[in-house]
């Protein structure tokens, strides 16, 4: 049985940013698709110009990956720091490896 005693916060931040950025890309694509459908059917807000809905959809596919990547990096780094501090007092996570 081996124990994980410490995580490097910067490496966790990098991985978290990539993972959450990928999730944000998927989420942004879904939101963009919804805005595209609302533009095609013109049901979302009849008073809103069609270009505004397309602009929001295009903005979503750029905004969500960046936003989720930044939030994921911050939360991953904080999680690693919290784990490192708590592992000093109660020990690390026990993992069985072959």
Secondary structure by P-SEA (a helix, b strand, c coil): ccccccccaaaaaaaaaaaaaaaaaaaaaaaaaaaaaaaaaccccccccaaaaaaaaaaaaacaaaaaaaaaaaaaaaaaaaaaaaaaacccbbbbcc
